[in-house]
Amino acid sequence: MRIPAILFALLHFSAALKTCLSRLLQSFGTLAQPIAYRLGIDEGHVLCMQHRTTITNPVDEGMSKYSSDADHRTQGIDTQLHAFLRSPPAGTPESVMELVNGVLGTDNRFVHPQLFVQAVEQSSLAISITDTKGIILYANRSFCRVTGYEAEEVIGRNESILSNKTTAPIVYKTLWGRLSQQKPWTGVLLNRRKSGDLYLAEVTIAPVIDEHGLTTHYLGMHRDVTEMHHLEHQVQNHKALIESVVDTTPVVTVLLDDDQKVVLCNRAYKQLAKELNVDKPVSVFLTQLHEALDMPLVEPHRKQRAFQGLEVSIDPGNGQPERWFSCSGNWVEKDVLCIHNFFQSNGQTYLLLVANEITLQKRQQDNERVAALRALMAEQELLDSMRETLSAAIYQLQGPLNMVAAACGIVQRRGSVNGEFSPLINVLKQALSSGQDALTKLRASMPAVPKEALVPVNVNELLRDVLGVSTTRLLASGVVVEWQPASILPPIIAPAGRLRGMLKHLVDNAIEAMDNPSILVRELHISTCKEMAGIRIDITDTGSGIPPELRLKVFEPFFTTKGHSGRGGMGLALVQEVVVMLGGTLSIDPDYTNGTHISVRLPRHLKAEIE
């Protein structure tokens, strides 16, 4: 709180006025009384000064009578003062001449002292003036209103009557230390009203220094800030309560500014950063949410809609399981505390992001989904086995039938040459017809491949499904899986079921390749990565491997490297069929000698429709 300059001016003017009146009394006698009357100063003060001063100037004899009527009295006094100015006595001090000019209003630089008195008296601040010992010499109306004391009750008494006697000694020590250096002091004191009620006073005490550099008085100003103090503490308590609730809530809560900088975060967010060993886990949320919403999450001066229930996954790495969060966000606007924007709104937008971990629920859902997927894939494998069996039967029957058809043709040609048809021709034709009927029935009984819609597919999710379905078999075979998915993998357009089945074939082949007692190290490495035109899938096992001379033959139907102990079937032929259908490529690394390394490259978009 700054001390109004008008108060200092009043005090200094009062001191100058007192000096001038003293000189008037000493030099011009009763001239001081009309001047005091025009200044609005109580006549008793002048009389008191007269008792202490010897009147030596006889020119005052005609100026001691006044009319009882105030207007006539003022008019007569002005006439006398103007006469005094026209012919001042010899040796009249310049200060007296300036004072009389100011009283009459002939000097525009002069402000009437009564204005100072009225300004202080009507001030909303509680103002008091004391001597150097703290004795109250003056108290304005606001002082009386705030403290409950009348002016007559406090004048002549020490300011300590307002003290509640609970202020720490260090406060008073600081106060008097500042005043002794002729510097103002500002602070808050606990005061007591006349009624006994306590109130908090914001106090400013300043020394009044005369022309000799000595402290003559103290000017005190204070105001009741009890209600403001209560409101401030209420706001602080509410703020502390909200921060405590936000900090202890078990969900991740973070507040971001327009530059995506963390303004406020709670304990759960800090714990997540520690567990993930990253400085800003919020960046992972923002990246995935940006892709899900297809718009910038933090953009200044843009009205954005709230969102909720968006699922985000975080892969901690180092073999730790994937973690899932359900994210909700809302944009809040806060006014910028700046004096330039005092009369106009200039708010700043913040994003309040809340992430609730749903890893357990997600795992439960995944387990249920994997169980359903396992049943579905078991059914698909059964159908595939039926197709393979029927295809094998058709394949096996087709050879003899071809031989019968060839023999029938030979016999028929010989008969046409000799003119004699052997009875064998009819038998061969019957056998050929029966075989063809059997082939037709077998083809008709083969389960049809269901048509699937082309949809955007996340290969990481399909591989995760395959590993989930194969977990029991992997554990039974003692296979250690190293799963390294790309953190951000673009989706590809494909039939999800057939692509999942293709990946399942590759994993099953890898497990079977390592299912040998002679193989002690059984490791399965699966990784995905993003390429310029699409994605790449690498599946590596530590099995027996594929000999170089068989690396092309393994793609033939019903060929196997397992000998009689394994099932022939379509194997890699089906895998290659799906890869070619999707416009991709499948290759076996010839330089890898510790097992088998297969790479599958798939484009993001199909070049032609799949029939």
C-alpha angles and dihedrals in degrees: 000000000000121000111243111245089222090070093054089046090051093051094046091045091049090053091049091045091052090051092049093048090049090053091047091052091047095045108023106022115204093017084092092064098061090044091050089048091053090047092052094244118151110259091223090068090056092047089052088052090048091056089055094044132067114228109220104161115090094197089084096068095094094048100063098086122081134182117247090229109088097213094049089044093054091046092050092047092051089052091051093047092049088051088051092052093048092056111013117186117261114274095024107161118244091236090061091051091050091048094052091046090052093048091053092045094241091124113068091197091066121094114199110252090224087067089058091049093049093046092053093041093051096042117124089224120088102245128187135169121210137177121248091278094055096256109151113242099168138017126180129217095268089054089056092045094051098042099035092230124122116234091248089056096056104033107100093021130100121262087238089083085083094053121106089208092236100097114120114253090235089065093057090042090055091044096053090040090060094044092049087057088051090246127130121252127212126189147121122272132184106237134185124223125220088260090057095251116138124229137173114246125198099212134194119186120184131179120240109222124199129215091275093058094252125133108243103166144003124235114210126191128174142160135200109259097168095113092044089050091051091049092048091050091046090053091045091049092049090047092049091047093050092046090048092050092046092045095050097041110113094228124086109258125182135165118211131192127216091279092054090249118148109250098171133006136170135228094268091058092050091048090051091051089051094048093047091042092228132123097222114026086167089075089066090052092047093050094053094039090051090056092045094049095035092220138084111276095209115038123147122239095012128120106229131184125240120249135199142181097028109153119223127185126207123195107207092193125209090093094299118141121258117266126216131205133187107219130203127177142182134182119236128188125217128188115244111241100230130132090224089064097044095117098032135053116251106164129180121220121232130185116225106203122189120186120188114195111236098172094125093047090045092051090050090050090046091051090051091045092047090050090052090043091049090054091047093048091045088056090046090049089051090052090045089051090051090049091048092048094048091043089051091048091049089047092050094046094045092066097056091041090053088052091048090049090050092048091047089053093050093049091046092051092049091050092051089053097048095035089235125106116207118226085236091076092068092050092050092048091050091049091048092048092048091048092050090049089052091050091049091051092047092051091047092051093050110111111249120242106248116239114243131200119244108246137163105274130195105216091200090062092048092051089048089053091049092050090048092052091045096046095103093049093045092052092046091052094045093238118162112214123210107194116190110171121180110258091227115026120172116231121249128214108248145121101276097210097052092043091050090049091051091053090047090055091053093049092046091050090051092050092048090048090058096041093102127111090224091062108083100171109061113180131157117198118193124177139163131201140175120251134187097266100024141315139313129217120199121193117182128178134181094227130124093288130217120285114240093244091057100046092100097034093058089072091062117101117265094007118132137174092209096083119215093330093069135063115256107208129131096301113155090006090073090045091053091046092057093044092051090045089057092048094250138123135240123202139174115220106239093195095058109096104168094076132306128325116190123185123197120192119194128182121232093233130035118241092212138015118271113238 
